Each structure stands twice: as C-alpha cells, then as structure tokens.
Amino acid sequence: MTIKDSANQLLSAFESALALNGSGHHHEPLFTGVDLGTAYTVTAVVDSAGMPVAGALTRSRSSIRDGLVLDYTGAIGIVRQQVKLISEAGFPILSAAAAYPPGTTGRNAQTCANVLEAAGLKVSGMIDEPTAASLVLQITDGAVVDIGGGTTGISVIRNGEVVHTADEATGGIHVDLVIAGHFKISTDEAENRKTDPRQQAAIFPLIQPVFQKMASIVSHHVRDYPVATIYLVGGTSCFPGIEQVMEAETGLPVERPVSPLLVTPLGIALSCLKSEREEPRKFGKIR
C-alpha cells in the first residue's frame, strides 16, 4: 500500500502553515497536537475539517531524551512559547492532545500531559506516536516506524487496529554520536552536518551501520506479523538513503512521506480533532 497523495498534500499544507501567514481563526474551533521530541518539539494546529492552519517547531535536544522529559522546566517553556507565538498569530489555543513513545506507561507517559498542563493547556487526550502518524498516512495495515532523535518507535497495524507496539533507544542522537566521534566534533556540529544536504552523501557510508541497526530492530518486531509495508516517519527518516537500507535489511517495501518530521505532530492534532468529535466540548457538536 502506497502513501496516498492526500496524505502528502496534508503534510505540505502543514509545512506551509508553520510560517504562520494565515488569516487567523478567532471564532472557529481549533485542534492541537504537541510532539515533545528529543531533537524538536513541534506543535500542530488543524481546523474542524482536519486541515493544518498553524504550527511551530523548536529545537529541544536539552529537554527531552529517549522519550523522557529530562528538563521539565525547559520543556514547559518551549511549549508555552509556541502556544504564545501561535495564539498571537491569530490561532488561539486552549487545549491540545499529547503523545508518548509506544510502550510507555504510567508516570512516564503522564509526564507528557503534565508538560502541556503546566504550559496552560487542557489535555484533550493521549496517543502513542506511531499510531498518531498512521492517522496522517491514512493506512489500515502495515508497520509505522517513527525514527526520532532518541528512539525508534514501531506500531504494527492490522485492519485499523494496533496489534503490536515497541520503542527502542536508537535514533538520531546515536547517528550524531558516530559523526561526532569520527570527526572529533560536538554533537551539535554533528547534527548540523547530518542535516546539511551538501554533506549527507559523504557521511552516509559512516552512519549506514546505525541505520542497519535500526532496520534490524524493526525486523525483530515485525517478524511475527504479516506486515506488507513499512512506513517511515520521524526526523531521522529525513536522511536520504535510509529507506533503501530499511528495505535491504527487512526485505519489505518501505514508504516515506514528504516531511517525515511533521507526520507525528500532525497526527496528534488529528487525534485531538477525533476525540473532540466523539466528546464535543462547549462549542457544540462538530459536523
């Protein structure tokens, strides 16, 4: 199953909405998702039709690591700043959905919601990251692999239901460590090299083993399920060539949407819309 054009169009619309050039939605219900990632924190806002209207993206490596909030105050500050920026652009945010790495339970999962509440938002719901991504990709079967800054999350979906989830501590920061060690530079400089299109082809052979390890993790988790296609999302999935490595190691077709970094936060916003439709708040029933 290939990614639908409508999913890629939705992602392209969100990428444009990050510029906050819209006319604002003062009197229309808005639905928000916040993705607290290791490398970036992303807030996505959609309207009642599920179309992206606003968003914000902030580097957040010092606040989150491997799906855990290390700097609680810093994470709150980032979310609060994003909410202020988006609201001042004419998109007032009062509530939002939060997400957590698959397999995260108890207080670790609740911490993501606590950050949003401390930033002044009402939490409308919680969802695991790869499942959120599947809402954007519009798939009912396959494995969604969310390769973020700190972890690789996997959700196996069958007939629209999640039948298996996992989260492993291998992500973009591990790619940075390899680059930093090889060139004897800081991890911040390594991140800059990794995301520089002019340098990616040269460093690919160096970091390919890290991608192969990620692929072996995915193979382990999907081997007991009839997975036909793997869908790559998350910031680390942006690196050119990672999909070919994943295909070679797993033996399965791999699909990658445009703007993989934006898939999960947009899916979290769509989950907020979905929950509001199922349980309307003060603004009434959404049609």
N, C-alpha and C positions, 0 to 999 in steps of 0.2 A: 504494500500500500504506500503510495507516494503522498507527500505533503500537499494538501490542497492549495491552489492558488489563493483562495480566500484567506488562508492562514498567513501566508507570506504578505498579502496585502494588508492584513491587520497589523502585522509587525512593522511594516514600512510606515503605516499610519502612526504607530506609537513612536517610532523613531523621529518622525516629523513633529509629533506633539511635545517631545522633550524640549523643543525650542520655546515653548510657551507663547506662541504667537497667535493663539486662538482668541476669540472674542469674549470668552468667559461664559460661565453657565450659572449665573446667580440664582435663578429660580427653577432650575432643573435638577432632579436627583443625580448625585454623583456616587460612584462606587470605586473604592480604592483598595489597592493591594500593596503591601510593603514587603520587599525581599531583603532581609538582612544577610548579606553575603560576606564572605571572607575578603574578597577584593573590592566589591562595590555594594553599596546599599542603593536599591532602586525602588522608587515609588511610582506606581502606575494608576491613572485615573481614567475610568470609562464612563460613558453616559448610559442611559437606560436602554439603548439599543446595543450596548456592548462595544461601541466604537471608542477608541482611545482619544482623549481630548487634552490630556496634560500628563506631565510626569517630571521626575527629577532623578539624577544619577550622581552619586558622590563616592569618591574613593574612601574605603573604610577598612583598610587592612589592619589598623591598630585596634579596632574594636571587636572584630569577630574572627575566630579561628576555628577551623574544622567544625563549623556549625554551632559553636558555643560562643556565648557573649562573654568576652573577657573584660572589656571596658564598658560597663553598664552605662556610666555617665556619658561616655563618648558616643555610644550608640543612640542614646536618647537625644543627645544634642544634634546628631545628624538627622534623625527623623524629624525633630522639631523644626530644624532649619529648612528641610524640604517642604514640610507642611506650610510653613510661613511663605516660602517662595511661591508655591503653587497657589495658595489662597490669595496672595497679593496680586497674582496674575489674573484673578477673576474666577478661580475654581475653588470655592470654599470646601474644606474637608472636615467632616465631623467624626466619621467612623472609617474603619479600614479592616480588612482581613489580614492575617499574618500567616506565615508559612514556617515549616520546620523540616529539617532533613528527614528522610524516610527512616523509620525505625526508632526515632527519637521519642521518648515518652516522659511522663511525669514533669518534674520541675524544669528539666532542660527544654522541653517543648513549650512549657508555660512561660519561660523567660522571654520568648519572642513576643508573646502577647503582652507581657509586663512592660516591655520597652515601648510598645505603642501606647499603652495606657498612660505611662509616665510622660509621654510626649503630648498628652492631651487628647488622644483619640479613643473613641469607643470601639472595642474589638468586636467585629460582627461575626467572626468565625476563624477557624484554623484549618489548614490543609497542608499535606506534605508536598514538598517542592515538585517532584516529578509528576505527581497527579495533577497539580496546578498546570504544569506545562502541557499535559495532554488535553486540557480544555482549549488551549490555543491551537494546538496541532489538529484538533478535531478527529482524533483517532479512537477506535474502539478495541483494537487489538495491536499488540506489539510491545516492545520494551522501550520506555523512555529513560534515557541515560543523561543525567544532569551533572556535567563535569564543571564544578565551580572552582573557587580559589582554594578551598581546603579539603573538599570531599568529592567523591563520585557517588551520586545517588542513583538508584535503579528502581524503577517500578515496572512490573510486568502486568499488562492489562489484557484481559480476555473478555470479550463480549461486553465491553464498557465497564467492567469491574476490575479493581486492583486485586490480584491474586498473590502477589509477592512484592516485598519491598526490602531494600538493603541500602546501607550507606557505609562507604569505606573511606578511610583517611588518606586519599590520594587525589591531589588536584593541582591547580595552577601554581600554588606555592612550592610544590615539590619540583615542578619544572623550573621555577625561578632558582631554587637551591642548586640544581645541576648547572645552570648557566652561571650563577654567581661563583660556584666552586671552580668551574673550568677557567673563567676569565679573571678570577680573583677580584670581583667587584661586589658591591652591595646588592641585596635582593631587590631594592627599589630600582637600581640601574638595570638589573637583570629583567625586571618586569618591563621596563622601557624598551629594552632590546627585543623582548619576546613579542611585544605589541607593535613594533616598528615594521611595517610591510617590507621595507628595504633590506632588513636583516633576517627575515624569517627563513628564507630559503637556505641561507648559510648555516643557521643554527639548528635546522631541522634534524640532520643526522645525529647531533649531540643529544637532543631531547627525545628522539624517537623511542628509545628504550622505556622512557617514562610512559609514553602513550601505549606501548605494548603491554606494560604492566596494568594500566587501566583497562585495556581490552581483555586481558586475561581474567581480571576481576569480573568484568561483565559476563564473559563466557561461563565462569563458575556459577553465576547467579541465574543464568537463563537456561542452563543445560537441561533442567528437568521440566521445562515448559515448551510448548510448541510455538516458539517465537518466530515469526516470519520476517520481521523488520525491526531494526534498531533505529531509534530517533535520538539524535544528539542535540542537546541544548546546554546552556551554561556558558560562561565566559571563556573557559578554556577550549570549548568546542569551536571557537572562532579561528583557532590556528589552522592555517592551510595544510592539508595533508593528513590531519588527524582522522578524518573519516575513512581514508584508504587504509590506514593502519588498523582501524577498528574492523573493517571488512576483512582484511587479510587474517587477522587473529581469530575472529569469531566465525568466519565463514558465512556470515549473514549480510544481506543488503543493509546499507546504512543511509539514512536520510538526514540531511541537516537543513534547517530552515534559514531564511535570511535573519540576521541579527540574533544569533543564539542566546546572547546575554540577556535579551529583553523578553524571552519567551516566558520564563517562570514568573517574573513580577506581573506581567500582563495576565497570566493565568490566575494569579492570586486575586487580581482585581475582578476578573470574571467570576471567580468563586464568591466574591463579595456580592456581586450582582445576583448570582444564583440564589444565595442564601436570603437576600432581601426579597426576592420574588416569592420564595417559599414562606417567608415570615415578614410581611410588609411592616414598616415602621410608621411613624406619624404622618409621613407624606402620602400615605394611601397605597392602594394596590398599583403595581406596575404592570402595564399591558405590553 
